[in-house]
Amino acid sequence: MISSSQLEVVASKRSTAVIYERFKYIKQKVYSSGDIFWKCIMRNMKCSAFITTDSEMNYVRKVSGQHSHPALDPKEMAFEISTSFCLSPSNSVCR
Ligand SMILES: [Zn+2]
């Protein structure tokens, strides 16, 4: 089951990413508060959207910017999630 508002953690050997509201974000930095700053992966589309989550990646604190491209479709979402490691208990393929 994939909910559009769910925060899915998708990690590869090279990076940690999350999918939120059908957009994928790459981990950029961790604030001193522990909160994590994520930037949209579509940088080559000049997309400047970003989100901030809590340190546990349980919820999104802040969403900023406008995406310059369409969201992932359900097929792409499923692919992103199925190719990731199971880091999140909410990740549907981990059950
Ligand atoms: Zn974007």
PDB file of the backbone (N, CA, C, O) and the ligand in Angstrom, with CONECT records:
HET     ZN  A 101       1
ATOM      1  N   MET A   1       0.843  -1.196   0.000  1.00  0.00           N
ATOM      2  CA  MET A   1       0.000   0.000   0.000  1.00  0.00           C
ATOM      3  C   MET A   1       0.879   1.246   0.000  1.00  0.00           C
ATOM      4  O   MET A   1       1.797   1.373   0.810  1.00  0.00           O
ATOM      5  N   ILE A   2       0.593   2.139  -0.895  1.00  0.00           N
ATOM      6  CA  ILE A   2       1.365   3.372  -0.971  1.00  0.00           C
ATOM      7  C   ILE A   2       0.430   4.561  -0.767  1.00  0.00           C
ATOM      8  O   ILE A   2      -0.468   4.824  -1.566  1.00  0.00           O
ATOM      9  N   SER A   3       0.672   5.253   0.314  1.00  0.00           N
ATOM     10  CA  SER A   3      -0.119   6.453   0.570  1.00  0.00           C
ATOM     11  C   SER A   3       0.642   7.662   0.049  1.00  0.00           C
ATOM     12  O   SER A   3       1.862   7.744   0.197  1.00  0.00           O
ATOM     13  N   SER A   4      -0.063   8.587  -0.552  1.00  0.00           N
ATOM     14  CA  SER A   4       0.615   9.724  -1.173  1.00  0.00           C
ATOM     15  C   SER A   4       1.238  10.664  -0.154  1.00  0.00           C
ATOM     16  O   SER A   4       2.186  11.383  -0.471  1.00  0.00           O
ATOM     17  N   SER A   5       0.717  10.666   1.061  1.00  0.00           N
ATOM     18  CA  SER A   5       1.249  11.609   2.037  1.00  0.00           C
ATOM     19  C   SER A   5       2.241  10.957   2.992  1.00  0.00           C
ATOM     20  O   SER A   5       2.721  11.591   3.932  1.00  0.00           O
ATOM     21  N   GLN A   6       2.543   9.682   2.743  1.00  0.00           N
ATOM     22  CA  GLN A   6       3.450   8.949   3.612  1.00  0.00           C
ATOM     23  C   GLN A   6       4.897   9.313   3.289  1.00  0.00           C
ATOM     24  O   GLN A   6       5.245   9.565   2.135  1.00  0.00           O
ATOM     25  N   LEU A   7       5.722   9.334   4.314  1.00  0.00           N
ATOM     26  CA  LEU A   7       7.141   9.590   4.120  1.00  0.00           C
ATOM     27  C   LEU A   7       7.846   8.245   4.021  1.00  0.00           C
ATOM     28  O   LEU A   7       7.968   7.532   5.017  1.00  0.00           O
ATOM     29  N   GLU A   8       8.309   7.894   2.829  1.00  0.00           N
ATOM     30  CA  GLU A   8       8.993   6.619   2.620  1.00  0.00           C
ATOM     31  C   GLU A   8      10.494   6.864   2.572  1.00  0.00           C
ATOM     32  O   GLU A   8      10.965   7.737   1.843  1.00  0.00           O
ATOM     33  N   VAL A   9      11.235   6.100   3.345  1.00  0.00           N
ATOM     34  CA  VAL A   9      12.687   6.226   3.316  1.00  0.00           C
ATOM     35  C   VAL A   9      13.224   5.233   2.302  1.00  0.00           C
ATOM     36  O   VAL A   9      12.975   4.033   2.413  1.00  0.00           O
ATOM     37  N   VAL A  10      13.949   5.719   1.324  1.00  0.00           N
ATOM     38  CA  VAL A  10      14.521   4.846   0.302  1.00  0.00           C
ATOM     39  C   VAL A  10      16.025   5.093   0.256  1.00  0.00           C
ATOM     40  O   VAL A  10      16.471   6.175  -0.126  1.00  0.00           O
ATOM     41  N   ALA A  11      16.793   4.103   0.641  1.00  0.00           N
ATOM     42  CA  ALA A  11      18.236   4.282   0.716  1.00  0.00           C
ATOM     43  C   ALA A  11      18.951   3.369  -0.253  1.00  0.00           C
ATOM     44  O   ALA A  11      18.551   2.224  -0.463  1.00  0.00           O
ATOM     45  N   SER A  12      20.012   3.887  -0.840  1.00  0.00           N
ATOM     46  CA  SER A  12      20.876   3.052  -1.664  1.00  0.00           C
ATOM     47  C   SER A  12      22.260   3.088  -1.020  1.00  0.00           C
ATOM     48  O   SER A  12      22.459   3.724   0.015  1.00  0.00           O
ATOM     49  N   LYS A  13      23.211   2.398  -1.646  1.00  0.00           N
ATOM     50  CA  LYS A  13      24.571   2.397  -1.094  1.00  0.00           C
ATOM     51  C   LYS A  13      25.168   3.807  -1.129  1.00  0.00           C
ATOM     52  O   LYS A  13      25.993   4.170  -0.290  1.00  0.00           O
ATOM     53  N   ARG A  14      24.742   4.574  -2.098  1.00  0.00           N
ATOM     54  CA  ARG A  14      25.349   5.890  -2.281  1.00  0.00           C
ATOM     55  C   ARG A  14      24.664   7.013  -1.502  1.00  0.00           C
ATOM     56  O   ARG A  14      25.303   7.999  -1.135  1.00  0.00           O
ATOM     57  N   SER A  15      23.387   6.861  -1.257  1.00  0.00           N
ATOM     58  CA  SER A  15      22.679   7.995  -0.669  1.00  0.00           C
ATOM     59  C   SER A  15      21.436   7.552   0.085  1.00  0.00           C
ATOM     60  O   SER A  15      20.951   6.431  -0.069  1.00  0.00           O
ATOM     61  N   THR A  16      20.946   8.453   0.891  1.00  0.00           N
ATOM     62  CA  THR A  16      19.667   8.243   1.551  1.00  0.00           C
ATOM     63  C   THR A  16      18.673   9.228   0.947  1.00  0.00           C
ATOM     64  O   THR A  16      18.974  10.405   0.749  1.00  0.00           O
ATOM     65  N   ALA A  17      17.501   8.719   0.666  1.00  0.00           N
ATOM     66  CA  ALA A  17      16.475   9.567   0.071  1.00  0.00           C
ATOM     67  C   ALA A  17      15.142   9.265   0.712  1.00  0.00           C
ATOM     68  O   ALA A  17      14.956   8.220   1.335  1.00  0.00           O
ATOM     69  N   VAL A  18      14.228  10.182   0.554  1.00  0.00           N
ATOM     70  CA  VAL A  18      12.856   9.943   0.996  1.00  0.00           C
ATOM     71  C   VAL A  18      11.908  10.289  -0.141  1.00  0.00           C
ATOM     72  O   VAL A  18      12.213  11.119  -0.997  1.00  0.00           O
ATOM     73  N   ILE A  19      10.764   9.642  -0.131  1.00  0.00           N
ATOM     74  CA  ILE A  19       9.708  10.003  -1.065  1.00  0.00           C
ATOM     75  C   ILE A  19       8.563  10.575  -0.245  1.00  0.00           C
ATOM     76  O   ILE A  19       8.056   9.939   0.679  1.00  0.00           O
ATOM     77  N   TYR A  20       8.175  11.775  -0.602  1.00  0.00           N
ATOM     78  CA  TYR A  20       7.072  12.421   0.101  1.00  0.00           C
ATOM     79  C   TYR A  20       6.143  13.061  -0.917  1.00  0.00           C
ATOM     80  O   TYR A  20       6.583  13.808  -1.791  1.00  0.00           O
ATOM     81  N   GLU A  21       4.855  12.761  -0.797  1.00  0.00           N
ATOM     82  CA  GLU A  21       3.859  13.286  -1.721  1.00  0.00           C
ATOM     83  C   GLU A  21       4.267  13.054  -3.170  1.00  0.00           C
ATOM     84  O   GLU A  21       4.073  13.913  -4.031  1.00  0.00           O
ATOM     85  N   ARG A  22       4.840  11.865  -3.427  1.00  0.00           N
ATOM     86  CA  ARG A  22       5.242  11.424  -4.758  1.00  0.00           C
ATOM     87  C   ARG A  22       6.385  12.234  -5.365  1.00  0.00           C
ATOM     88  O   ARG A  22       6.547  12.273  -6.585  1.00  0.00           O
ATOM     89  N   PHE A  23       7.182  12.886  -4.502  1.00  0.00           N
ATOM     90  CA  PHE A  23       8.422  13.494  -4.963  1.00  0.00           C
ATOM     91  C   PHE A  23       9.564  12.876  -4.175  1.00  0.00           C
ATOM     92  O   PHE A  23       9.414  12.532  -3.002  1.00  0.00           O
ATOM     93  N   LYS A  24      10.708  12.741  -4.835  1.00  0.00           N
ATOM     94  CA  LYS A  24      11.848  12.114  -4.174  1.00  0.00           C
ATOM     95  C   LYS A  24      12.881  13.176  -3.794  1.00  0.00           C
ATOM     96  O   LYS A  24      13.180  14.088  -4.565  1.00  0.00           O
ATOM     97  N   TYR A  25      13.409  13.026  -2.587  1.00  0.00           N
ATOM     98  CA  TYR A  25      14.369  13.996  -2.056  1.00  0.00           C
ATOM     99  C   TYR A  25      15.626  13.288  -1.566  1.00  0.00           C
ATOM    100  O   TYR A  25      15.561  12.197  -0.998  1.00  0.00           O
ATOM    101  N   ILE A  26      16.763  13.922  -1.794  1.00  0.00           N
ATOM    102  CA  ILE A  26      18.049  13.392  -1.349  1.00  0.00           C
ATOM    103  C   ILE A  26      18.497  14.153  -0.106  1.00  0.00           C
ATOM    104  O   ILE A  26      18.325  15.367   0.008  1.00  0.00           O
ATOM    105  N   LYS A  27      19.078  13.393   0.822  1.00  0.00           N
ATOM    106  CA  LYS A  27      19.565  13.993   2.067  1.00  0.00           C
ATOM    107  C   LYS A  27      20.702  14.969   1.774  1.00  0.00           C
ATOM    108  O   LYS A  27      21.679  14.622   1.110  1.00  0.00           O
ATOM    109  N   GLN A  28      20.563  16.168   2.270  1.00  0.00           N
ATOM    110  CA  GLN A  28      21.573  17.196   2.029  1.00  0.00           C
ATOM    111  C   GLN A  28      22.418  17.481   3.257  1.00  0.00           C
ATOM    112  O   GLN A  28      23.648  17.499   3.195  1.00  0.00           O
ATOM    113  N   LYS A  29      21.742  17.702   4.364  1.00  0.00           N
ATOM    114  CA  LYS A  29      22.495  17.993   5.587  1.00  0.00           C
ATOM    115  C   LYS A  29      21.621  17.784   6.801  1.00  0.00           C
ATOM    116  O   LYS A  29      20.399  17.670   6.706  1.00  0.00           O
ATOM    117  N   VAL A  30      22.286  17.735   7.960  1.00  0.00           N
ATOM    118  CA  VAL A  30      21.576  17.578   9.223  1.00  0.00           C
ATOM    119  C   VAL A  30      21.807  18.853  10.035  1.00  0.00           C
ATOM    120  O   VAL A  30      22.946  19.262  10.259  1.00  0.00           O
ATOM    121  N   TYR A  31      20.731  19.461  10.462  1.00  0.00           N
ATOM    122  CA  TYR A  31      20.843  20.669  11.282  1.00  0.00           C
ATOM    123  C   TYR A  31      21.336  20.318  12.675  1.00  0.00           C
ATOM    124  O   TYR A  31      21.268  19.160  13.087  1.00  0.00           O
ATOM    125  N   SER A  32      21.830  21.311  13.402  1.00  0.00           N
ATOM    126  CA  SER A  32      22.308  21.073  14.764  1.00  0.00           C
ATOM    127  C   SER A  32      21.186  20.566  15.668  1.00  0.00           C
ATOM    128  O   SER A  32      21.443  19.887  16.662  1.00  0.00           O
ATOM    129  N   SER A  33      19.954  20.895  15.325  1.00  0.00           N
ATOM    130  CA  SER A  33      18.799  20.416  16.094  1.00  0.00           C
ATOM    131  C   SER A  33      18.532  18.932  15.849  1.00  0.00           C
ATOM    132  O   SER A  33      17.770  18.305  16.586  1.00  0.00           O
ATOM    133  N   GLY A  34      19.162  18.371  14.809  1.00  0.00           N
ATOM    134  CA  GLY A  34      18.918  16.975  14.453  1.00  0.00           C
ATOM    135  C   GLY A  34      17.983  16.836  13.269  1.00  0.00           C
ATOM    136  O   GLY A  34      17.919  15.780  12.639  1.00  0.00           O
ATOM    137  N   ASP A  35      17.262  17.894  12.968  1.00  0.00           N
ATOM    138  CA  ASP A  35      16.370  17.862  11.814  1.00  0.00           C
ATOM    139  C   ASP A  35      17.186  17.672  10.537  1.00  0.00           C
ATOM    140  O   ASP A  35      18.347  18.071  10.457  1.00  0.00           O
ATOM    141  N   ILE A  36      16.555  17.057   9.547  1.00  0.00           N
ATOM    142  CA  ILE A  36      17.267  16.746   8.307  1.00  0.00           C
ATOM    143  C   ILE A  36      16.711  17.567   7.151  1.00  0.00           C
ATOM    144  O   ILE A  36      15.499  17.718   6.994  1.00  0.00           O
ATOM    145  N   PHE A  37      17.621  18.087   6.356  1.00  0.00           N
ATOM    146  CA  PHE A  37      17.277  18.907   5.195  1.00  0.00           C
ATOM    147  C   PHE A  37      17.405  18.050   3.937  1.00  0.00           C
ATOM    148  O   PHE A  37      18.456  17.459   3.688  1.00  0.00           O
ATOM    149  N   TRP A  38      16.323  17.984   3.138  1.00  0.00           N
ATOM    150  CA  TRP A  38      16.282  17.159   1.937  1.00  0.00           C
ATOM    151  C   TRP A  38      15.972  18.029   0.733  1.00  0.00           C
ATOM    152  O   TRP A  38      15.124  18.920   0.796  1.00  0.00           O
ATOM    153  N   LYS A  39      16.679  17.756  -0.380  1.00  0.00           N
ATOM    154  CA  LYS A  39      16.461  18.538  -1.591  1.00  0.00           C
ATOM    155  C   LYS A  39      15.909  17.625  -2.686  1.00  0.00           C
ATOM    156  O   LYS A  39      16.304  16.464  -2.793  1.00  0.00           O
ATOM    157  N   CYS A  40      15.000  18.154  -3.492  1.00  0.00           N
ATOM    158  CA  CYS A  40      14.430  17.376  -4.597  1.00  0.00           C
ATOM    159  C   CYS A  40      15.541  16.850  -5.506  1.00  0.00           C
ATOM    160  O   CYS A  40      16.513  17.555  -5.777  1.00  0.00           O
ATOM    161  N   ILE A  41      15.392  15.609  -5.975  1.00  0.00           N
ATOM    162  CA  ILE A  41      16.445  15.000  -6.808  1.00  0.00           C
ATOM    163  C   ILE A  41      16.519  15.603  -8.200  1.00  0.00           C
ATOM    164  O   ILE A  41      17.524  15.434  -8.891  1.00  0.00           O
ATOM    165  N   MET A  42      15.478  16.303  -8.623  1.00  0.00           N
ATOM    166  CA  MET A  42      15.425  16.816  -9.988  1.00  0.00           C
ATOM    167  C   MET A  42      16.171  18.142 -10.127  1.00  0.00           C
ATOM    168  O   MET A  42      15.613  19.137 -10.590  1.00  0.00           O
ATOM    169  N   ARG A  43      17.410  18.139  -9.729  1.00  0.00           N
ATOM    170  CA  ARG A  43      18.178  19.378  -9.794  1.00  0.00           C
ATOM    171  C   ARG A  43      18.455  19.803 -11.224  1.00  0.00           C
ATOM    172  O   ARG A  43      18.575  20.990 -11.529  1.00  0.00           O
ATOM    173  N   ASN A  44      18.557  18.786 -12.113  1.00  0.00           N
ATOM    174  CA  ASN A  44      18.806  19.126 -13.518  1.00  0.00           C
ATOM    175  C   ASN A  44      17.574  19.746 -14.181  1.00  0.00           C
ATOM    176  O   ASN A  44      17.650  20.273 -15.291  1.00  0.00           O
ATOM    177  N   MET A  45      16.438  19.673 -13.481  1.00  0.00           N
ATOM    178  CA  MET A  45      15.226  20.339 -13.965  1.00  0.00           C
ATOM    179  C   MET A  45      15.110  21.726 -13.332  1.00  0.00           C
ATOM    180  O   MET A  45      14.069  22.376 -13.426  1.00  0.00           O
ATOM    181  N   LYS A  46      16.181  22.165 -12.692  1.00  0.00           N
ATOM    182  CA  LYS A  46      16.192  23.444 -11.975  1.00  0.00           C
ATOM    183  C   LYS A  46      15.107  23.493 -10.907  1.00  0.00           C
ATOM    184  O   LYS A  46      14.517  24.541 -10.644  1.00  0.00           O
ATOM    185  N   CYS A  47      14.860  22.351 -10.306  1.00  0.00           N
ATOM    186  CA  CYS A  47      13.853  22.298  -9.255  1.00  0.00           C
ATOM    187  C   CYS A  47      14.487  22.740  -7.942  1.00  0.00           C
ATOM    188  O   CYS A  47      15.567  22.273  -7.580  1.00  0.00           O
ATOM    189  N   SER A  48      13.829  23.619  -7.244  1.00  0.00           N
ATOM    190  CA  SER A  48      14.397  24.163  -6.006  1.00  0.00           C
ATOM    191  C   SER A  48      13.598  23.756  -4.774  1.00  0.00           C
ATOM    192  O   SER A  48      13.790  24.311  -3.692  1.00  0.00           O
ATOM    193  N   ALA A  49      12.697  22.780  -4.943  1.00  0.00           N
ATOM    194  CA  ALA A  49      11.867  22.372  -3.814  1.00  0.00           C
ATOM    195  C   ALA A  49      12.693  21.604  -2.781  1.00  0.00           C
ATOM    196  O   ALA A  49      13.618  20.872  -3.132  1.00  0.00           O
ATOM    197  N   PHE A  50      12.352  21.780  -1.520  1.00  0.00           N
ATOM    198  CA  PHE A  50      13.018  21.010  -0.475  1.00  0.00           C
ATOM    199  C   PHE A  50      12.076  20.785   0.694  1.00  0.00           C
ATOM    200  O   PHE A  50      11.064  21.471   0.838  1.00  0.00           O
ATOM    201  N   ILE A  51      12.427  19.814   1.524  1.00  0.00           N
ATOM    202  CA  ILE A  51      11.644  19.556   2.737  1.00  0.00           C
ATOM    203  C   ILE A  51      12.585  19.415   3.933  1.00  0.00           C
ATOM    204  O   ILE A  51      13.779  19.161   3.776  1.00  0.00           O
ATOM    205  N   THR A  52      12.035  19.581   5.100  1.00  0.00           N
ATOM    206  CA  THR A  52      12.766  19.343   6.343  1.00  0.00           C
ATOM    207  C   THR A  52      11.981  18.311   7.144  1.00  0.00           C
ATOM    208  O   THR A  52      10.769  18.438   7.316  1.00  0.00           O
ATOM    209  N   THR A  53      12.683  17.281   7.636  1.00  0.00           N
ATOM    210  CA  THR A  53      12.022  16.276   8.474  1.00  0.00           C
ATOM    211  C   THR A  53      12.676  16.262   9.852  1.00  0.00           C
ATOM    212  O   THR A  53      13.731  16.859  10.064  1.00  0.00           O
ATOM    213  N   ASP A  54      12.033  15.576  10.770  1.00  0.00           N
ATOM    214  CA  ASP A  54      12.650  15.364  12.075  1.00  0.00           C
ATOM    215  C   ASP A  54      13.785  14.361  11.917  1.00  0.00           C
ATOM    216  O   ASP A  54      13.931  13.745  10.862  1.00  0.00           O
ATOM    217  N   SER A  55      14.595  14.194  12.976  1.00  0.00           N
ATOM    218  CA  SER A  55      15.789  13.354  12.884  1.00  0.00           C
ATOM    219  C   SER A  55      15.470  11.883  12.639  1.00  0.00           C
ATOM    220  O   SER A  55      16.297  11.159  12.085  1.00  0.00           O
ATOM    221  N   GLU A  56      14.287  11.432  13.043  1.00  0.00           N
ATOM    222  CA  GLU A  56      13.894  10.033  12.871  1.00  0.00           C
ATOM    223  C   GLU A  56      13.232   9.773  11.520  1.00  0.00           C
ATOM    224  O   GLU A  56      12.875   8.637  11.206  1.00  0.00           O
ATOM    225  N   MET A  57      13.072  10.816  10.732  1.00  0.00           N
ATOM    226  CA  MET A  57      12.413  10.723   9.426  1.00  0.00           C
ATOM    227  C   MET A  57      10.981  10.197   9.575  1.00  0.00           C
ATOM    228  O   MET A  57      10.487   9.465   8.717  1.00  0.00           O
ATOM    229  N   ASN A  58      10.336  10.570  10.650  1.00  0.00           N
ATOM    230  CA  ASN A  58       8.964  10.128  10.888  1.00  0.00           C
ATOM    231  C   ASN A  58       7.940  11.074  10.275  1.00  0.00           C
ATOM    232  O   ASN A  58       6.881  10.650   9.813  1.00  0.00           O
ATOM    233  N   TYR A  59       8.267  12.338  10.279  1.00  0.00           N
ATOM    234  CA  TYR A  59       7.315  13.282   9.713  1.00  0.00           C
ATOM    235  C   TYR A  59       8.020  14.507   9.124  1.00  0.00           C
ATOM    236  O   TYR A  59       9.180  14.792   9.422  1.00  0.00           O
ATOM    237  N   VAL A  60       7.285  15.206   8.292  1.00  0.00           N
ATOM    238  CA  VAL A  60       7.821  16.376   7.604  1.00  0.00           C
ATOM    239  C   VAL A  60       7.471  17.628   8.386  1.00  0.00           C
ATOM    240  O   VAL A  60       6.309  17.869   8.714  1.00  0.00           O
ATOM    241  N   ARG A  61       8.484  18.414   8.678  1.00  0.00           N
ATOM    242  CA  ARG A  61       8.250  19.657   9.417  1.00  0.00           C
ATOM    243  C   ARG A  61       7.892  20.797   8.482  1.00  0.00           C
ATOM    244  O   ARG A  61       7.065  21.650   8.804  1.00  0.00           O
ATOM    245  N   LYS A  62       8.528  20.797   7.319  1.00  0.00           N
ATOM    246  CA  LYS A  62       8.416  21.959   6.450  1.00  0.00           C
ATOM    247  C   LYS A  62       8.552  21.534   4.990  1.00  0.00           C
ATOM    248  O   LYS A  62       9.390  20.697   4.655  1.00  0.00           O
ATOM    249  N   VAL A  63       7.736  22.107   4.139  1.00  0.00           N
ATOM    250  CA  VAL A  63       7.833  21.881   2.701  1.00  0.00           C
ATOM    251  C   VAL A  63       8.009  23.243   2.057  1.00  0.00           C
ATOM    252  O   VAL A  63       7.236  24.160   2.332  1.00  0.00           O
ATOM    253  N   SER A  64       9.013  23.390   1.205  1.00  0.00           N
ATOM    254  CA  SER A  64       9.257  24.692   0.588  1.00  0.00           C
ATOM    255  C   SER A  64       9.539  24.565  -0.890  1.00  0.00           C
ATOM    256  O   SER A  64      10.065  23.554  -1.357  1.00  0.00           O
ATOM    257  N   GLY A  65       9.187  25.594  -1.611  1.00  0.00           N
ATOM    258  CA  GLY A  65       9.499  25.663  -3.030  1.00  0.00           C
ATOM    259  C   GLY A  65       8.452  24.990  -3.892  1.00  0.00           C
ATOM    260  O   GLY A  65       7.558  24.303  -3.398  1.00  0.00           O
ATOM    261  N   GLN A  66       8.580  25.200  -5.171  1.00  0.00           N
ATOM    262  CA  GLN A  66       7.659  24.653  -6.157  1.00  0.00           C
ATOM    263  C   GLN A  66       8.420  23.676  -7.038  1.00  0.00           C
ATOM    264  O   GLN A  66       9.535  23.970  -7.467  1.00  0.00           O
ATOM    265  N   HIS A  67       7.836  22.521  -7.312  1.00  0.00           N
ATOM    266  CA  HIS A  67       8.474  21.575  -8.212  1.00  0.00           C
ATOM    267  C   HIS A  67       8.304  22.045  -9.656  1.00  0.00           C
ATOM    268  O   HIS A  67       7.243  22.530 -10.048  1.00  0.00           O
ATOM    269  N   SER A  68       9.362  21.890 -10.429  1.00  0.00           N
ATOM    270  CA  SER A  68       9.344  22.338 -11.820  1.00  0.00           C
ATOM    271  C   SER A  68       9.045  21.176 -12.764  1.00  0.00           C
ATOM    272  O   SER A  68       9.286  21.277 -13.967  1.00  0.00           O
ATOM    273  N   HIS A  69       8.525  20.081 -12.232  1.00  0.00           N
ATOM    274  CA  HIS A  69       8.343  18.846 -12.991  1.00  0.00           C
ATOM    275  C   HIS A  69       7.193  18.062 -12.368  1.00  0.00           C
ATOM    276  O   HIS A  69       6.806  18.350 -11.235  1.00  0.00           O
ATOM    277  N   PRO A  70       6.637  17.080 -13.074  1.00  0.00           N
ATOM    278  CA  PRO A  70       5.543  16.295 -12.496  1.00  0.00           C
ATOM    279  C   PRO A  70       6.018  15.342 -11.395  1.00  0.00           C
ATOM    280  O   PRO A  70       7.201  15.005 -11.329  1.00  0.00           O
ATOM    281  N   ALA A  71       5.100  14.914 -10.541  1.00  0.00           N
ATOM    282  CA  ALA A  71       5.398  13.954  -9.478  1.00  0.00           C
ATOM    283  C   ALA A  71       5.623  12.571 -10.094  1.00  0.00           C
ATOM    284  O   ALA A  71       5.267  12.324 -11.246  1.00  0.00           O
ATOM    285  N   LEU A  72       6.220  11.679  -9.305  1.00  0.00           N
ATOM    286  CA  LEU A  72       6.398  10.294  -9.732  1.00  0.00           C
ATOM    287  C   LEU A  72       5.030   9.649  -9.922  1.00  0.00           C
ATOM    288  O   LEU A  72       4.106   9.908  -9.151  1.00  0.00           O
ATOM    289  N   ASP A  73       4.900   8.811 -10.944  1.00  0.00           N
ATOM    290  CA  ASP A  73       3.640   8.079 -11.054  1.00  0.00           C
ATOM    291  C   ASP A  73       3.753   6.814 -10.191  1.00  0.00           C
ATOM    292  O   ASP A  73       4.851   6.458  -9.762  1.00  0.00           O
ATOM    293  N   PRO A  74       2.631   6.138  -9.934  1.00  0.00           N
ATOM    294  CA  PRO A  74       2.650   4.985  -9.011  1.00  0.00           C
ATOM    295  C   PRO A  74       3.661   3.910  -9.404  1.00  0.00           C
ATOM    296  O   PRO A  74       4.251   3.271  -8.534  1.00  0.00           O
ATOM    297  N   LYS A  75       3.865   3.704 -10.706  1.00  0.00           N
ATOM    298  CA  LYS A  75       4.831   2.718 -11.203  1.00  0.00           C
ATOM    299  C   LYS A  75       6.256   3.105 -10.787  1.00  0.00           C
ATOM    300  O   LYS A  75       7.017   2.270 -10.297  1.00  0.00           O
ATOM    301  N   GLU A  76       6.600   4.369 -10.988  1.00  0.00           N
ATOM    302  CA  GLU A  76       7.926   4.867 -10.610  1.00  0.00           C
ATOM    303  C   GLU A  76       8.113   4.805  -9.106  1.00  0.00           C
ATOM    304  O   GLU A  76       9.190   4.460  -8.619  1.00  0.00           O
ATOM    305  N   MET A  77       7.056   5.142  -8.370  1.00  0.00           N
ATOM    306  CA  MET A  77       7.087   5.066  -6.909  1.00  0.00           C
ATOM    307  C   MET A  77       7.413   3.648  -6.457  1.00  0.00           C
ATOM    308  O   MET A  77       8.290   3.439  -5.619  1.00  0.00           O
ATOM    309  N   ALA A  78       6.700   2.679  -7.018  1.00  0.00           N
ATOM    310  CA  ALA A  78       6.885   1.275  -6.650  1.00  0.00           C
ATOM    311  C   ALA A  78       8.308   0.836  -6.963  1.00  0.00           C
ATOM    312  O   ALA A  78       8.920   0.093  -6.195  1.00  0.00           O
ATOM    313  N   PHE A  79       8.839   1.306  -8.110  1.00  0.00           N
ATOM    314  CA  PHE A  79      10.211   0.959  -8.488  1.00  0.00           C
ATOM    315  C   PHE A  79      11.206   1.541  -7.487  1.00  0.00           C
ATOM    316  O   PHE A  79      12.115   0.847  -7.032  1.00  0.00           O
ATOM    317  N   GLU A  80      11.032   2.807  -7.148  1.00  0.00           N
ATOM    318  CA  GLU A  80      11.943   3.464  -6.199  1.00  0.00           C
ATOM    319  C   GLU A  80      11.949   2.726  -4.866  1.00  0.00           C
ATOM    320  O   GLU A  80      13.000   2.518  -4.259  1.00  0.00           O
ATOM    321  N   ILE A  81      10.763   2.336  -4.424  1.00  0.00           N
ATOM    322  CA  ILE A  81      10.644   1.684  -3.121  1.00  0.00           C
ATOM    323  C   ILE A  81      11.180   0.258  -3.167  1.00  0.00           C
ATOM    324  O   ILE A  81      11.828  -0.193  -2.223  1.00  0.00           O
ATOM    325  N   SER A  82      10.910  -0.456  -4.265  1.00  0.00           N
ATOM    326  CA  SER A  82      11.338  -1.848  -4.342  1.00  0.00           C
ATOM    327  C   SER A  82      12.846  -1.977  -4.491  1.00  0.00           C
ATOM    328  O   SER A  82      13.412  -3.013  -4.142  1.00  0.00           O
ATOM    329  N   THR A  83      13.510  -0.938  -5.006  1.00  0.00           N
ATOM    330  CA  THR A  83      14.957  -1.005  -5.190  1.00  0.00           C
ATOM    331  C   THR A  83      15.708  -0.450  -3.983  1.00  0.00           C
ATOM    332  O   THR A  83      16.938  -0.398  -3.986  1.00  0.00           O
ATOM    333  N   SER A  84      14.982  -0.042  -2.964  1.00  0.00           N
ATOM    334  CA  SER A  84      15.649   0.543  -1.805  1.00  0.00           C
ATOM    335  C   SER A  84      15.798  -0.488  -0.686  1.00  0.00           C
ATOM    336  O   SER A  84      15.162  -1.542  -0.698  1.00  0.00           O
ATOM    337  N   PHE A  85      16.638  -0.162   0.259  1.00  0.00           N
ATOM    338  CA  PHE A  85      16.765  -0.997   1.450  1.00  0.00           C
ATOM    339  C   PHE A  85      15.597  -0.720   2.380  1.00  0.00           C
ATOM    340  O   PHE A  85      14.953   0.326   2.307  1.00  0.00           O
ATOM    341  N   CYS A  86      15.343  -1.665   3.241  1.00  0.00           N
ATOM    342  CA  CYS A  86      14.230  -1.514   4.176  1.00  0.00           C
ATOM    343  C   CYS A  86      14.690  -0.781   5.422  1.00  0.00           C
ATOM    344  O   CYS A  86      15.091  -1.407   6.404  1.00  0.00           O
ATOM    345  N   LEU A  87      14.635   0.521   5.387  1.00  0.00           N
ATOM    346  CA  LEU A  87      15.040   1.321   6.542  1.00  0.00           C
ATOM    347  C   LEU A  87      13.843   1.788   7.341  1.00  0.00           C
ATOM    348  O   LEU A  87      13.936   2.030   8.544  1.00  0.00           O
ATOM    349  N   SER A  88      12.729   1.910   6.667  1.00  0.00           N
ATOM    350  CA  SER A  88      11.560   2.475   7.316  1.00  0.00           C
ATOM    351  C   SER A  88      10.532   1.389   7.600  1.00  0.00           C
ATOM    352  O   SER A  88      10.211   0.596   6.715  1.00  0.00           O
ATOM    353  N   PRO A  89      10.017   1.344   8.808  1.00  0.00           N
ATOM    354  CA  PRO A  89       8.985   0.341   9.124  1.00  0.00           C
ATOM    355  C   PRO A  89       7.711   0.565   8.301  1.00  0.00           C
ATOM    356  O   PRO A  89       6.895  -0.343   8.139  1.00  0.00           O
ATOM    357  N   SER A  90       7.557   1.788   7.787  1.00  0.00           N
ATOM    358  CA  SER A  90       6.374   2.085   6.990  1.00  0.00           C
ATOM    359  C   SER A  90       6.554   1.677   5.525  1.00  0.00           C
ATOM    360  O   SER A  90       5.619   1.742   4.727  1.00  0.00           O
ATOM    361  N   ASN A  91       7.783   1.255   5.190  1.00  0.00           N
ATOM    362  CA  ASN A  91       8.065   0.861   3.817  1.00  0.00           C
ATOM    363  C   ASN A  91       7.299  -0.420   3.479  1.00  0.00           C
ATOM    364  O   ASN A  91       7.503  -1.463   4.100  1.00  0.00           O
ATOM    365  N   SER A  92       6.429  -0.322   2.501  1.00  0.00           N
ATOM    366  CA  SER A  92       5.491  -1.409   2.228  1.00  0.00           C
ATOM    367  C   SER A  92       6.151  -2.739   1.840  1.00  0.00           C
ATOM    368  O   SER A  92       5.591  -3.802   2.106  1.00  0.00           O
ATOM    369  N   VAL A  93       7.337  -2.689   1.211  1.00  0.00           N
ATOM    370  CA  VAL A  93       7.966  -3.942   0.787  1.00  0.00           C
ATOM    371  C   VAL A  93       8.662  -4.654   1.943  1.00  0.00           C
ATOM    372  O   VAL A  93       9.085  -5.799   1.789  1.00  0.00           O
ATOM    373  N   CYS A  94       8.787  -4.006   3.084  1.00  0.00           N
ATOM    374  CA  CYS A  94       9.497  -4.604   4.215  1.00  0.00           C
ATOM    375  C   CYS A  94       8.626  -5.528   5.028  1.00  0.00           C
ATOM    376  O   CYS A  94       9.121  -6.236   5.905  1.00  0.00           O
ATOM    377  N   ARG A  95       7.325  -5.535   4.749  1.00  0.00           N
ATOM    378  CA  ARG A  95       6.430  -6.324   5.598  1.00  0.00           C
ATOM    379  C   ARG A  95       6.390  -7.775   5.146  1.00  0.00           C
ATOM    380  O   ARG A  95       5.687  -8.588   5.745  1.00  0.00           O
TER     381      ARG A  95
HETATM  382 ZN    ZN A 101      11.159  18.733  -7.613  1.00  0.00          ZN2+
END
